[in-house]
Amino acid sequence: MNFDLAGKTALVTGASSGIGSHFARAFAATGTNLILVARRTEKLEALASELRKQNGIDVHVISQDLSEPGAAAAVEHQLLDQQITVDVLVNNAGFGTNARLVDEDRARLHAEIALNVSTLVDLTAAFLPGMVARDSGIIVNIASTSAYQPVPGMAVYAATKAFVLSFTEAVWGETHNTGVRVFAVSPGSTDTEFFDIAGSQSPGKRVPASNVVDVTLAAISARKSVPSVIVGARNRITASLVTFIPRRTVITLAGSIFLPRG
Ligand SMILES: NC(=O)c1ccc[n+]([C@@H]2O[C@H](COP(=O)([O-])OP(=O)(O)OC[C@H]3O[C@@H](n4cnc5c(N)ncnc54)[C@H](OP(=O)(O)O)[C@@H]3O)[C@@H](O)[C@H]2O)c1
């Protein structure tokens, strides 16, 4: 696909740390203007001023709790007021919780579903029509390798990511013959604040967040549009093996990794 990022505007949610901040740096390096969204304003402002200085791009900061009802509309209205068009949307903000369902905090589960699912759908639905009308745009939804099987110990998180994968692939099916490219990216264990926030250990070695960005940028510029990509050869093999192994074995194996001990 011939999509030149220079001079375009990318909105990255969850840009205050981890994978999102790497997306922001990578886009900035290509001359893409940015809209950075998350809750930690100081982190967003620090990144914004660094990227403005280094790359001479426009960077807007939107401090927004994306788990709140109406969060996507609030972001959309701010951008409409400032007459900013979003050419690239990266729905990256998300978090996981690692506990048995009987021990989970229900308010936290609601926030997890609202952020990982509801706001991701709202933002996609908010910005896709403009992209389709212009016959140009990119939407990247960050799923996870946990989307490929149920995960005892992270039941809600894995279900939110299965939703992201299914939803995004379906929207790919609605748009792939247009100038808009919509796809899901599924990272495996990645070196970010994710596991501290989830209260869990990562299974296996964590890869740098830049790997996720590199795989995404390659999918954006690839000739052929794909509905989803998985980061890392081992993760790609595991995701395809899962379809051949009996379901109860897959679930038991996932639980042996993620169920809290004791
Ligand atoms: N790290 C991994 O191993 C891994 C693997 C697979 C998928 N993923 C996915 O990758 C994405 C990025 O996570 P990460 O690994 O980079 O973790 P991270 O370092 O914890 O980053 C999460 C980002 O989401 C933002 N965020 C969290 N809650 C928010 C809220 N209520 N409103 C607005 N923004 C919020 C955080 O910003 P504030 O705290 O400033 O709001 C932060 O910028 C997530 O969707 C995650 O599920 C991660």
The ligand as a Tripos MOL2 file, in Angstrom:
@<TRIPOS>MOLECULE
LIG
   48    52     1     0     0
SMALL
NO_CHARGES

@<TRIPOS>ATOM
      1 N1          3.0520   -5.7650   27.3250 N.am      1 LIG1
      2 C1          2.5770   -6.9130   26.8780 C.2       1 LIG1
      3 O1          3.1430   -8.0030   27.1300 O.2       1 LIG1
      4 C2          1.3600   -6.9270   25.9860 C.ar      1 LIG1
      5 C3          1.0480   -8.1160   25.3180 C.ar      1 LIG1
      6 C4         -0.0800   -8.1490   24.4960 C.ar      1 LIG1
      7 C5         -0.8610   -7.0140   24.3440 C.ar      1 LIG1
      8 N2         -0.5350   -5.8700   25.0170 N.ar      1 LIG1
      9 C6         -1.4100   -4.7020   24.8280 C.3       1 LIG1
     10 O2         -0.6360   -3.5980   24.4250 O.3       1 LIG1
     11 C7         -1.3160   -2.3920   24.7460 C.3       1 LIG1
     12 C8         -0.3410   -1.4140   25.3700 C.3       1 LIG1
     13 O3          0.0840   -1.9250   26.6270 O.3       1 LIG1
     14 P1          1.5850   -1.8190   27.1250 P.3       1 LIG1
     15 O4          2.1410   -3.1800   27.1350 O.co2     1 LIG1
     16 O5          2.3110   -0.7490   26.4080 O.co2     1 LIG1
     17 O6          1.3350   -1.4420   28.6580 O.3       1 LIG1
     18 P2          1.5580   -0.0930   29.4700 P.3       1 LIG1
     19 O7          2.9880    0.3200   29.4460 O.co2     1 LIG1
     20 O8          0.9040   -0.3320   30.7980 O.co2     1 LIG1
     21 O9          0.7200    0.9960   28.6490 O.3       1 LIG1
     22 C9         -0.6790    1.0940   28.7330 C.3       1 LIG1
     23 C10        -1.1040    2.4520   28.2210 C.3       1 LIG1
     24 O10        -2.5320    2.5370   28.2990 O.3       1 LIG1
     25 C11        -2.8830    3.7300   28.9640 C.3       1 LIG1
     26 N3         -4.1040    3.5650   29.7380 N.ar      1 LIG1
     27 C12        -4.3600    2.6200   30.7000 C.ar      1 LIG1
     28 N4         -5.5620    2.8540   31.2380 N.ar      1 LIG1
     29 C13        -6.0810    3.9450   30.6110 C.ar      1 LIG1
     30 C14        -7.2860    4.6720   30.7230 C.ar      1 LIG1
     31 N5         -8.2330    4.3310   31.6280 N.pl3     1 LIG1
     32 N6         -7.4860    5.7530   29.9280 N.ar      1 LIG1
     33 C15        -6.5380    6.1310   29.0320 C.ar      1 LIG1
     34 N7         -5.3770    5.4750   28.8550 N.ar      1 LIG1
     35 C16        -5.1580    4.3970   29.6480 C.ar      1 LIG1
     36 C17        -1.7330    4.0230   29.9030 C.3       1 LIG1
     37 O11        -1.6590    5.4310   30.1560 O.3       1 LIG1
     38 P3         -2.1100    6.1690   31.5120 P.3       1 LIG1
     39 O12        -1.8100    5.2470   32.6500 O.co2     1 LIG1
     40 O13        -1.2940    7.4230   31.4920 O.co2     1 LIG1
     41 O14        -3.5740    6.4490   31.3290 O.co2     1 LIG1
     42 C18        -0.5480    3.5910   29.0600 C.3       1 LIG1
     43 O15        -0.1310    4.6440   28.2220 O.3       1 LIG1
     44 C19        -2.4990   -2.8000   25.6450 C.3       1 LIG1
     45 O16        -3.6830   -2.8150   24.8890 O.3       1 LIG1
     46 C20        -2.1300   -4.2170   26.0720 C.3       1 LIG1
     47 O17        -3.2610   -4.9840   26.3760 O.3       1 LIG1
     48 C21         0.5410   -5.7930   25.8260 C.ar      1 LIG1
@<TRIPOS>BOND
     1     1     2 1
     2     2     3 2
     3     2     4 1
     4     4     5 ar
     5     4    48 ar
     6     5     6 ar
     7     6     7 ar
     8     7     8 ar
     9     8     9 1
    10     8    48 ar
    11     9    10 1
    12     9    46 1
    13    10    11 1
    14    11    12 1
    15    11    44 1
    16    12    13 1
    17    13    14 1
    18    14    15 2
    19    14    16 1
    20    14    17 1
    21    17    18 1
    22    18    19 2
    23    18    20 1
    24    18    21 1
    25    21    22 1
    26    22    23 1
    27    23    24 1
    28    23    42 1
    29    24    25 1
    30    25    26 1
    31    25    36 1
    32    26    27 ar
    33    26    35 ar
    34    27    28 ar
    35    28    29 ar
    36    29    30 ar
    37    29    35 ar
    38    30    31 1
    39    30    32 ar
    40    32    33 ar
    41    33    34 ar
    42    34    35 ar
    43    36    37 1
    44    36    42 1
    45    37    38 1
    46    38    39 2
    47    38    40 1
    48    38    41 1
    49    42    43 1
    50    44    45 1
    51    44    46 1
    52    46    47 1
@<TRIPOS>SUBSTRUCTURE
     1 LIG1         1 GROUP 0 **** ****
